[in-house]
């Protein structure tokens, strides 16, 4: 009897493997997540965020070395879109803290940087969602803008 169960599992389990190895790519509106994070108080508004290709409002006085933030979130009980937005919020909080430590008030030239592959848009970010996790990675540089 145990041999039959093992044989049955050996035949059936590979059919489910692709569902667990999922890596769907989403491109979502960056500024709507920033706005929501500001409204919810997760971001304090002291640091502005600019995607690469966006016009920076003001004059850039000083820039700092490029930094990368790579955040994951549990995707259980969330839509992929909600998990992606949550992961971006974590990235933004990380950049905000880093910028404030350096005396900066902006993060400029932000690009998606998942698995060290740059993807640029002036309005969207890239997120990868799997069966259990969603992740967002971005790189950019802190700046002082007057």
C-alpha positions as CSV (number, residue, x, y, z in Angstrom):
1,X,0.0,0.0,0.0
2,X,2.7,2.6,0.9
3,X,4.3,2.0,-2.6
4,X,1.1,3.0,-4.3
5,X,0.8,6.2,-2.3
6,X,4.5,7.1,-3.0
7,X,4.0,6.3,-6.8
8,X,0.8,8.4,-6.8
9,X,2.4,11.3,-5.1
10,X,5.4,11.1,-7.5
11,X,3.0,11.4,-10.4
12,X,0.8,14.1,-9.0
13,X,3.1,16.5,-7.2
14,X,5.0,17.7,-10.3
15,X,1.7,19.0,-11.7
16,X,1.5,21.5,-8.8
17,X,5.1,22.6,-8.9
18,X,4.6,25.4,-11.4
19,X,2.1,27.1,-9.1
20,X,4.6,27.4,-6.4
21,X,7.4,28.6,-8.7
22,X,5.4,31.5,-9.9
23,X,7.2,34.7,-10.6
24,X,4.7,37.1,-12.2
25,X,5.8,40.6,-13.2
26,X,3.6,43.6,-12.4
27,X,4.1,47.1,-13.4
28,X,2.2,49.5,-11.1
29,X,1.6,53.2,-10.7
30,X,4.4,54.5,-8.5
31,X,2.9,57.9,-7.6
32,X,-0.4,56.4,-6.4
33,X,1.5,54.3,-3.9
34,X,3.6,57.3,-2.7
35,X,0.4,59.3,-2.3
36,X,-1.4,56.5,-0.3
37,X,1.7,56.1,1.9
38,X,1.8,59.8,2.6
39,X,-2.0,59.8,3.5
40,X,-1.5,56.8,5.8
41,X,1.4,58.4,7.6
42,X,3.9,55.7,6.5
43,X,5.9,58.5,4.8
44,X,6.2,61.8,6.5
45,X,6.6,64.0,3.5
46,X,10.1,65.3,4.3
47,X,11.5,63.4,1.4
48,X,10.3,63.6,-2.2
49,X,10.6,60.7,-4.6
50,X,11.5,61.1,-8.3
51,X,11.7,58.3,-10.8
52,X,14.5,58.5,-13.4
53,X,13.3,60.6,-16.3
54,X,11.0,62.8,-14.1
55,X,11.7,66.5,-13.7
56,X,13.0,67.3,-10.3
57,X,11.1,70.3,-8.8
58,X,13.9,72.6,-7.7
59,X,17.6,72.7,-8.1
60,X,19.7,69.7,-7.1
61,X,22.4,71.1,-4.7
62,X,24.1,67.8,-3.7
63,X,23.8,64.1,-4.5
64,X,24.9,61.0,-2.6
65,X,26.1,57.6,-3.8
66,X,23.5,55.3,-5.3
67,X,21.7,53.0,-2.9
68,X,19.6,49.9,-3.4
69,X,16.6,48.8,-1.4
70,X,15.2,45.3,-1.9
71,X,12.1,44.5,0.1
72,X,9.8,41.4,0.2
73,X,6.4,41.0,1.7
74,X,4.2,38.0,2.5
75,X,1.6,37.7,-0.2
76,X,-0.7,35.4,1.7
77,X,-4.3,36.8,2.0
78,X,-3.4,39.7,-0.3
79,X,-3.9,40.2,-4.0
80,X,-0.7,40.4,-6.0
81,X,-1.3,44.1,-6.6
82,X,-1.8,44.8,-2.8
83,X,1.4,42.8,-2.0
84,X,3.3,44.7,-4.6
85,X,2.1,48.1,-3.3
86,X,3.0,47.0,0.3
87,X,6.5,46.0,-0.8
88,X,7.0,49.4,-2.5
89,X,6.0,51.2,0.7
90,X,8.7,49.3,2.5
91,X,11.3,50.3,-0.2
92,X,10.1,54.0,0.1
93,X,10.4,53.9,3.9
94,X,13.9,52.6,3.6
95,X,14.9,55.3,1.2
96,X,13.3,58.0,3.3
97,X,15.2,56.9,6.4
98,X,18.5,56.7,4.4
99,X,17.9,60.2,2.9
100,X,17.2,61.8,6.2
101,X,20.3,60.3,7.8
102,X,22.3,61.9,5.0
103,X,20.6,65.3,5.4
104,X,18.8,64.9,2.0
105,X,15.3,65.8,1.2
106,X,14.8,63.9,-2.0
107,X,15.5,60.6,-3.7
108,X,16.2,60.9,-7.4
109,X,16.8,58.7,-10.4
110,X,14.8,55.9,-9.0
111,X,14.6,52.8,-11.2
112,X,13.3,49.3,-10.5
113,X,16.3,46.9,-9.9
114,X,14.9,43.4,-9.4
115,X,17.6,40.8,-9.5
116,X,20.1,43.6,-10.4
117,X,18.2,44.2,-13.7
118,X,17.3,47.9,-14.2
119,X,13.9,48.7,-15.5
120,X,13.0,52.4,-16.0
121,X,9.7,54.2,-16.2
122,X,8.7,57.8,-15.4
123,X,5.5,56.6,-13.8
124,X,5.7,52.9,-12.8
125,X,7.6,50.5,-10.7
126,X,8.2,46.8,-11.3
127,X,7.2,44.1,-8.8
128,X,7.6,40.3,-8.9
129,X,5.0,38.2,-7.2
130,X,5.1,34.5,-6.4
131,X,2.9,32.1,-4.6
132,X,4.1,33.2,-1.1
133,X,6.1,36.4,-1.5
134,X,6.1,39.6,-3.5
135,X,9.2,41.7,-3.9
136,X,10.3,45.2,-5.1
137,X,13.8,46.3,-5.6
138,X,14.8,49.9,-6.5
139,X,18.0,51.9,-6.8
140,X,18.3,55.6,-6.6
141,X,20.3,58.4,-5.0
142,X,19.6,60.7,-2.1
143,X,19.8,64.4,-3.0
144,X,19.5,67.8,-1.5
145,X,17.0,69.8,-3.6
146,X,16.4,73.6,-3.0
